[in-house]
Amino acid sequence: MANKAITSRDVDFAKWYTDVVMAAHLCDYSSVKGCTIFEPNGYAIWEKMQKILDDMFRKTGHKNVYLPLFIPESLMRKEGELINGFAPEVAWVTHGGAKELEERLCVRPTSETLFSDYYSQKVKSYRDLPVKYNQWANVVRWEKETRPFLRSREFLWQEGHTVHATAEEAEAETLQMLNVYKDFFENYLAIPVMTGRKTEKEKFAGAEYTLTVEALMYNGVALQSSTSHYFGQKFSKAYNIQFLNKNNELEYAYQTSWGTTTRMIGALIMVHSDDDGLVLPPKIAPTKVAIIPIKDDEKVKAKIEEIYNKLNEAGIDCYIDNTDKSAGFKFAEAEVNGIPVRIEVGPRDLENGQITVARRDTKEKFQVSIDEDIVAYTNNLMETMQKDMFNKALERKNKMTYECHNLSEVEDIINNHPGFIKAMWCGDEACELRMKEIRGTKSRCILNGEKIDDKCIVCGKEASKLVLWGIQY
Amino acid sequence: MANKAITSRDVDFAKWYTDVVMAAHLCDYSSVKGCTIFEPNGYAIWEKMQKILDDMFRKTGHKNVYLPLFIPESLMRKEGELINGFAPEVAWVTHGGAKELEERLCVRPTSETLFSDYYSQKVKSYRDLPVKYNQWANVVRWEKETRPFLRSREFLWQEGHTVHATAEEAEAETLQMLNVYKDFFENYLAIPVMTGRKTEKEKFAGAEYTLTVEALMYNGVALQSSTSHYFGQKFSKAYNIQFLNKNNELEYAYQTSWGTTTRMIGALIMVHSDDDGLVLPPKIAPTKVAIIPIKDDEKVKAKIEEIYNKLNEAGIDCYIDNTDKSAGFKFAEAEVNGIPVRIEVGPRDLENGQITVARRDTKEKFQVSIDEDIVAYTNNLMETMQKDMFNKALERKNKMTYECHNLSEVEDIINNHPGFIKAMWCGDEACELRMKEIRGTKSRCILNGEKIDDKCIVCGKEASKLVLWGIQY
């Protein structure tokens, strides 16, 4: 019954992923090397994500702004660590029309420099603080490989940039936004996540520290899914963001930034989808219900319109598939596109006073009486699906999270059945590099307050940090 | 009483415009030459515009997509007229990281080329048509001057790109989208517009013809506000978009594109605002009501919260100004920011069973009984304001639209009291160029089915076209 255009995910996961992306018309390659096209089905998921996250950002007191696409090289170079981190992967504009520019401009890979420059003009006194802005934008990083949603030279994201009068307030903001992302992943995307602080080696260039949301894909590979950075005064010193504090003294401000990208669509696919195509948690699905007539028949048509009108009035996005394709073809199309609920109406069913409702995630079909309140039924079903999808992903993640006490255990897991690895670490970068030799196993984050051993898994020296490790996208 | 930070618009219109933009915190200059920063108040207006237009686009059957920021030079060059039109004003990316690119990439000034390239892959049969996509994006044109919202090297816009099986359908789409823009301008922005076809000289590079929405600013200068282009088969031939038609013959497809930009924010300012700052039609104002306590008092506080809760529950965006500024300062701030309705609550008013409601556009103040239904009152007032603002702008536009029968009349108007000029034209480009000598007077559009004379205003030869002329931004 599996979709013929889609390779099985247990046979070739990478191929399966691309097949799902193409079959569900989420994304396409373009003639521009390294850049992809967001097709309507894929872009609609991004818009849904934007809407939900944007509301969460507003509720936590943030406002949207829009800053320039270009950054003059000299401005970019003011904060040394940032430019060192990004220099190998920025695109440079050197000409405007026929004229060579006096100073070349980089296409923003991220906007800390521009926001800091702007804030240096804007922030004068503690009364101006906090400033809590967010930006929805495209960014460019000159990647060598291209994988739809996961890696491309241009991608879409949001970047929050805030300024505070105290370190405590900025650190609270950093943690708050991490929790906003965690909430979004778990309660909307139905993806359980692990959170914690990145090691020095893995943190964002220019940050004091980076908090991260890490998710585990179906194939055991980890995906860094959102990050929230505490900058302390690093950027405020480089860009001269000073304010008069309550004691009337000039002080450098405290900053944060936090972001998440269209990569989340990749996570959605790799956690929930199957060999029949896309599977979406109802809360994030742009279209919730497909209504499909089994036969062209007056009674069927009337019933279908009645259902459509009821769902539509209740604000449940749905469509009637009235094309001249076969019913089986329509079912498969709704499946591959990840429509959570399918309602089938046929003349025989109607004679028995029934319609058929199918859920996408489990493929279960239910006979439902035509007297049932279809709006309530659909809403209940979608709520159950949302919970079930999260629990299924949580169970998988728990089963694929392993505690390791020595390197051969790590090697066994990474080579045979990858997943999250919990292991103690002494804090030494050399030990991180040794782990990386095991097929690129990297520290994902330091887990707070947990401990499974007293010694570093690599060097055997005393260790107080429990680290989550994994191979990554 | 006028805001001290704002030059009078009758004294220096250009300065007044920039003063309003800055005083209302709509936009700021950036350290990136030619690029501006959309501050929260300005960006919120853009988001409101996006939301309304996006719904209108969906209702007319369009879907959103996102195509790359970059266009390879060779792809850009396939349609000769387009590249000739844009070559002097595109930005070129020549390096990715440290490496020089094999082919330089232009930062999109518009995306006909990319959409056409994409459609050439996607469209195979008449069954695939129509394709009706829209994109919200940033675009770059290497302008020499910078004026907030009106002219900058990067701006935000939407661009619709559609493909059809017949010329008739594509032309109907071109006209439909023109009317969507007209509807949006008149019924949301409260800006009366003139619409018609551009002359050959003024049409979009690469189009068969261009339809345009033209608005008149307070100072009599015309603003091209949205355009809708019919391409016929020009791009489909250059990019090979062929489909099998119903007769099973290969045919080149018919295309349109249409777009509008952040420039609309400039139009809003230049049509409605005054010497006290921004004035926004209620339907486009992100925040509708400012609630201001005259005094810090328990009864006042209780009343203000009651009003806030009622408005908020009714979905009317509002805020309470509880800062420690004076009431007068708060009034001025709500005024400069263009909040349509201001509700003032003071202890003396309350003793008399009243509150005060002020409308931003006319500055009128009303004593309103505390027993009045404040939600209904506010909604009614906003409806009245919306209508009044449109009518006021319409009256001004009509008063400033002149019929001219000879060039000295044109000169008199342009030199002394500019506005829209209606005059007959023979169709000859030489006559257009002669008009341009009068302080840059350009044809705005050809008006349909009207006629005020038999002869061309310039050459005196027979003329059947009534043209709208004006000086422009």
Interface residues (C-beta under 8 A of the other chain):
Chain A: D28 S30 S31 V32 K33 C35 T36 I37 F38 E39 P40 Y43 A44 W46 E47 K63 N64 V65 Y66 L67 P68 L69 F70 I71 P72 L75 A87 P88 E89 V90 A91 W92 V93 T94 H95 G96 G97 A98 R104 L105 V107 L114 D117 Y118 Q121 Y133 A137 N138 V140 W142 R153 E154 L156
Chain B: D28 S30 S31 V32 K33 C35 T36 I37 F38 E39 P40 Y43 A44 W46 E47 K63 N64 V65 Y66 L67 P68 L69 F70 I71 P72 L75 A87 P88 E89 V90 A91 W92 V93 T94 H95 G96 G97 A98 R104 L105 V107 L114 D117 Y118 Q121 Y133 A137 N138 V140 W142 R153 E154 L156
